Amino acid sequence: MVRAALGSLHDATFVEAGSGLRAIEVLGMEPVQMVVLDLNMPDMHGLDVIRFLRSHDRYRDLPVIVLTTRGDDTSRHAAIEAGASQYLTKPFAPSVLLSSVRELLDARVSRRR
């Protein structure tokens, strides 16, 4: 569903990971411009993935969108406090996800100039 929502990003390459530990492994092998992750993942909570990313200089500024079923304020606050760039809940509007991704990528490009 995420890939379909972002299908209009014609120059994008998508890399999937089925767990938190696999996501961290992939990040070490593949250059990425953004991470979209759920809080509920096998073997490692999404918050722990975000904390890992923010604790390493290489990933400190990497945009992270949390896309989860957890719509409560406690989860939202915890994700933002851990370093999530944006927090979206499922079910989600594909246009909202696409807009969020474009906004974060544009901001990243602007910071590099």
PyRosetta script that sets phi, psi and omega in degrees:
from pyrosetta import init, pose_from_sequence

init()
pose = pose_from_sequence("MVRAALGSLHDATFVEAGSGLRAIEVLGMEPVQMVVLDLNMPDMHGLDVIRFLRSHDRYRDLPVIVLTTRGDDTSRHAAIEAGASQYLTKPFAPSVLLSSVRELLDARVSRRR")
pose.set_psi(1, -40.3)
pose.set_omega(1, 178.7)
pose.set_phi(2, -64.3)
pose.set_psi(2, -45.8)
pose.set_omega(2, -179.5)
pose.set_phi(3, -61.4)
pose.set_psi(3, -40.5)
pose.set_omega(3, 178.3)
pose.set_phi(4, -64.9)
pose.set_psi(4, -40.2)
pose.set_omega(4, -179.5)
pose.set_phi(5, -64.8)
pose.set_psi(5, -30.2)
pose.set_omega(5, -176.4)
pose.set_phi(6, -101.2)
pose.set_psi(6, 12.3)
pose.set_omega(6, -176.4)
pose.set_phi(7, -59.7)
pose.set_psi(7, -24.4)
pose.set_omega(7, -179.5)
pose.set_phi(8, -78.9)
pose.set_psi(8, -4.3)
pose.set_omega(8, 174.1)
pose.set_phi(9, -83.6)
pose.set_psi(9, 82.3)
pose.set_omega(9, -169.3)
pose.set_phi(10, -63.4)
pose.set_psi(10, -28.3)
pose.set_omega(10, -179.2)
pose.set_phi(11, -94.6)
pose.set_psi(11, 10.7)
pose.set_omega(11, -177.7)
pose.set_phi(12, -88.5)
pose.set_psi(12, 144.1)
pose.set_omega(12, 172.2)
pose.set_phi(13, -115.9)
pose.set_psi(13, 134.7)
pose.set_omega(13, -176.9)
pose.set_phi(14, -109.8)
pose.set_psi(14, 136.7)
pose.set_omega(14, 176.1)
pose.set_phi(15, -125.2)
pose.set_psi(15, 128.0)
pose.set_omega(15, -178.1)
pose.set_phi(16, -108.2)
pose.set_psi(16, 149.6)
pose.set_omega(16, 175.0)
pose.set_phi(17, -136.9)
pose.set_psi(17, 134.0)
pose.set_omega(17, -176.1)
pose.set_phi(18, -88.2)
pose.set_psi(18, -0.2)
pose.set_omega(18, -179.9)
pose.set_phi(19, -154.7)
pose.set_psi(19, 167.5)
pose.set_omega(19, 178.8)
pose.set_phi(20, -63.5)
pose.set_psi(20, -44.4)
pose.set_omega(20, 179.5)
pose.set_phi(21, -65.4)
pose.set_psi(21, -38.3)
pose.set_omega(21, 177.4)
pose.set_phi(22, -66.0)
pose.set_psi(22, -36.8)
pose.set_omega(22, 177.8)
pose.set_phi(23, -60.6)
pose.set_psi(23, -45.2)
pose.set_omega(23, 179.4)
pose.set_phi(24, -64.3)
pose.set_psi(24, -40.2)
pose.set_omega(24, 177.5)
pose.set_phi(25, -62.0)
pose.set_psi(25, -45.8)
pose.set_omega(25, 179.5)
pose.set_phi(26, -61.7)
pose.set_psi(26, -41.9)
pose.set_omega(26, 179.9)
pose.set_phi(27, -59.9)
pose.set_psi(27, -31.6)
pose.set_omega(27, 178.3)
pose.set_phi(28, -73.8)
pose.set_psi(28, -20.5)
pose.set_omega(28, -175.7)
pose.set_phi(29, -107.4)
pose.set_psi(29, -25.1)
pose.set_omega(29, -174.3)
pose.set_phi(30, -120.1)
pose.set_psi(30, 133.2)
pose.set_omega(30, 173.0)
pose.set_phi(31, -72.5)
pose.set_psi(31, 127.7)
pose.set_omega(31, -180.0)
pose.set_phi(32, -125.5)
pose.set_psi(32, 153.8)
pose.set_omega(32, 178.6)
pose.set_phi(33, -105.5)
pose.set_psi(33, -12.7)
pose.set_omega(33, -177.3)
pose.set_phi(34, -165.4)
pose.set_psi(34, 154.2)
pose.set_omega(34, 175.2)
pose.set_phi(35, -124.6)
pose.set_psi(35, 133.5)
pose.set_omega(35, 170.5)
pose.set_phi(36, -117.4)
pose.set_psi(36, 121.3)
pose.set_omega(36, -176.7)
pose.set_phi(37, -141.3)
pose.set_psi(37, 159.7)
pose.set_omega(37, 176.4)
pose.set_phi(38, -96.6)
pose.set_psi(38, 158.6)
pose.set_omega(38, 174.1)
pose.set_phi(39, -78.1)
pose.set_psi(39, -33.7)
pose.set_omega(39, -177.8)
pose.set_phi(40, -94.5)
pose.set_psi(40, 101.9)
pose.set_omega(40, 178.9)
pose.set_phi(41, -134.9)
pose.set_psi(41, 154.8)
pose.set_omega(41, 175.9)
pose.set_phi(42, -64.9)
pose.set_psi(42, 144.8)
pose.set_omega(42, 170.8)
pose.set_phi(43, 69.6)
pose.set_psi(43, -18.7)
pose.set_omega(43, -178.7)
pose.set_phi(44, -159.1)
pose.set_psi(44, 128.7)
pose.set_omega(44, -179.7)
pose.set_phi(45, -69.1)
pose.set_psi(45, 146.8)
pose.set_omega(45, 179.1)
pose.set_phi(46, -56.2)
pose.set_psi(46, -35.6)
pose.set_omega(46, 177.6)
pose.set_phi(47, -61.9)
pose.set_psi(47, -36.3)
pose.set_omega(47, 178.7)
pose.set_phi(48, -68.5)
pose.set_psi(48, -34.8)
pose.set_omega(48, 176.0)
pose.set_phi(49, -64.1)
pose.set_psi(49, -46.0)
pose.set_omega(49, 179.7)
pose.set_phi(50, -61.3)
pose.set_psi(50, -45.0)
pose.set_omega(50, 179.7)
pose.set_phi(51, -61.3)
pose.set_psi(51, -40.2)
pose.set_omega(51, 176.5)
pose.set_phi(52, -59.3)
pose.set_psi(52, -48.9)
pose.set_omega(52, -178.9)
pose.set_phi(53, -59.1)
pose.set_psi(53, -46.4)
pose.set_omega(53, -176.3)
pose.set_phi(54, -71.2)
pose.set_psi(54, -16.3)
pose.set_omega(54, -179.6)
pose.set_phi(55, -87.5)
pose.set_psi(55, -3.4)
pose.set_omega(55, -179.8)
pose.set_phi(56, -118.7)
pose.set_psi(56, 129.8)
pose.set_omega(56, -178.7)
pose.set_phi(57, -52.4)
pose.set_psi(57, -39.0)
pose.set_omega(57, -177.4)
pose.set_phi(58, -59.2)
pose.set_psi(58, -31.8)
pose.set_omega(58, -175.0)
pose.set_phi(59, -113.7)
pose.set_psi(59, 3.4)
pose.set_omega(59, -173.7)
pose.set_phi(60, -56.6)
pose.set_psi(60, -37.5)
pose.set_omega(60, -177.7)
pose.set_phi(61, -103.9)
pose.set_psi(61, 7.1)
pose.set_omega(61, 179.6)
pose.set_phi(62, -67.3)
pose.set_psi(62, 124.0)
pose.set_omega(62, 179.0)
pose.set_phi(63, -63.6)
pose.set_psi(63, 135.1)
pose.set_omega(63, 178.8)
pose.set_phi(64, -129.2)
pose.set_psi(64, 120.0)
pose.set_omega(64, 174.2)
pose.set_phi(65, -104.9)
pose.set_psi(65, 124.1)
pose.set_omega(65, 173.3)
pose.set_phi(66, -89.2)
pose.set_psi(66, 127.6)
pose.set_omega(66, 178.6)
pose.set_phi(67, -127.3)
pose.set_psi(67, 105.6)
pose.set_omega(67, -168.4)
pose.set_phi(68, -145.1)
pose.set_psi(68, 165.3)
pose.set_omega(68, 174.8)
pose.set_phi(69, -82.3)
pose.set_psi(69, -13.2)
pose.set_omega(69, -177.4)
pose.set_phi(70, -77.4)
pose.set_psi(70, 102.7)
pose.set_omega(70, -177.6)
pose.set_phi(71, -99.0)
pose.set_psi(71, 6.5)
pose.set_omega(71, -176.5)
pose.set_phi(72, -78.8)
pose.set_psi(72, 153.5)
pose.set_omega(72, -177.9)
pose.set_phi(73, -62.8)
pose.set_psi(73, -33.5)
pose.set_omega(73, -179.3)
pose.set_phi(74, -63.5)
pose.set_psi(74, -45.9)
pose.set_omega(74, 179.3)
pose.set_phi(75, -66.1)
pose.set_psi(75, -42.8)
pose.set_omega(75, 179.5)
pose.set_phi(76, -60.5)
pose.set_psi(76, -47.9)
pose.set_omega(76, -179.2)
pose.set_phi(77, -63.1)
pose.set_psi(77, -42.7)
pose.set_omega(77, -179.2)
pose.set_phi(78, -62.9)
pose.set_psi(78, -39.9)
pose.set_omega(78, -179.8)
pose.set_phi(79, -67.9)
pose.set_psi(79, -44.1)
pose.set_omega(79, 179.3)
pose.set_phi(80, -65.4)
pose.set_psi(80, -41.7)
pose.set_omega(80, 178.7)
pose.set_phi(81, -63.6)
pose.set_psi(81, -35.2)
pose.set_omega(81, 178.8)
pose.set_phi(82, -71.9)
pose.set_psi(82, -21.9)
pose.set_omega(82, 177.1)
pose.set_phi(83, 126.5)
pose.set_psi(83, 10.3)
pose.set_omega(83, 176.6)
pose.set_phi(84, -63.1)
pose.set_psi(84, 140.5)
pose.set_omega(84, 178.9)
pose.set_phi(85, -79.3)
pose.set_psi(85, -38.0)
pose.set_omega(85, 178.6)
pose.set_phi(86, -147.2)
pose.set_psi(86, 158.6)
pose.set_omega(86, -177.8)
pose.set_phi(87, -134.0)
pose.set_psi(87, 117.0)
pose.set_omega(87, 179.2)
pose.set_phi(88, -122.7)
pose.set_psi(88, 149.3)
pose.set_omega(88, -179.6)
pose.set_phi(89, -111.3)
pose.set_psi(89, 151.3)
pose.set_omega(89, 175.4)
pose.set_phi(90, -91.6)
pose.set_psi(90, 147.6)
pose.set_omega(90, -8.3)
pose.set_phi(91, -65.9)
pose.set_psi(91, 151.9)
pose.set_omega(91, -175.6)
pose.set_phi(92, -123.1)
pose.set_psi(92, 156.0)
pose.set_omega(92, 174.4)
pose.set_phi(93, -85.8)
pose.set_psi(93, 122.1)
pose.set_omega(93, 179.8)
pose.set_phi(94, -52.3)
pose.set_psi(94, -36.1)
pose.set_omega(94, -179.6)
pose.set_phi(95, -65.7)
pose.set_psi(95, -32.8)
pose.set_omega(95, 178.8)
pose.set_phi(96, -69.5)
pose.set_psi(96, -43.2)
pose.set_omega(96, 177.5)
pose.set_phi(97, -62.6)
pose.set_psi(97, -47.0)
pose.set_omega(97, -179.8)
pose.set_phi(98, -59.5)
pose.set_psi(98, -43.6)
pose.set_omega(98, 178.6)
pose.set_phi(99, -62.5)
pose.set_psi(99, -43.0)
pose.set_omega(99, 178.9)
pose.set_phi(100, -62.4)
pose.set_psi(100, -43.9)
pose.set_omega(100, -179.9)
pose.set_phi(101, -63.3)
pose.set_psi(101, -47.6)
pose.set_omega(101, 179.8)
pose.set_phi(102, -60.7)
pose.set_psi(102, -43.5)
pose.set_omega(102, -180.0)
pose.set_phi(103, -59.5)
pose.set_psi(103, -46.2)
pose.set_omega(103, -177.9)
pose.set_phi(104, -69.7)
pose.set_psi(104, -39.0)
pose.set_omega(104, 178.3)
pose.set_phi(105, -67.5)
pose.set_psi(105, -40.9)
pose.set_omega(105, 177.4)
pose.set_phi(106, -61.7)
pose.set_psi(106, -42.2)
pose.set_omega(106, 178.6)
pose.set_phi(107, -63.0)
pose.set_psi(107, -38.4)
pose.set_omega(107, -179.9)
pose.set_phi(108, -66.4)
pose.set_psi(108, -42.2)
pose.set_omega(108, 178.0)
pose.set_phi(109, -63.7)
pose.set_psi(109, -42.2)
pose.set_omega(109, -179.7)
pose.set_phi(110, -62.4)
pose.set_psi(110, -39.0)
pose.set_omega(110, 180.0)
pose.set_phi(111, -65.9)
pose.set_psi(111, -30.9)
pose.set_omega(111, -178.0)
pose.set_phi(112, -77.1)
pose.set_psi(112, -18.4)
pose.set_omega(112, -177.3)
pose.set_phi(113, -76.5)
pose.dump_pdb("model.pdb")
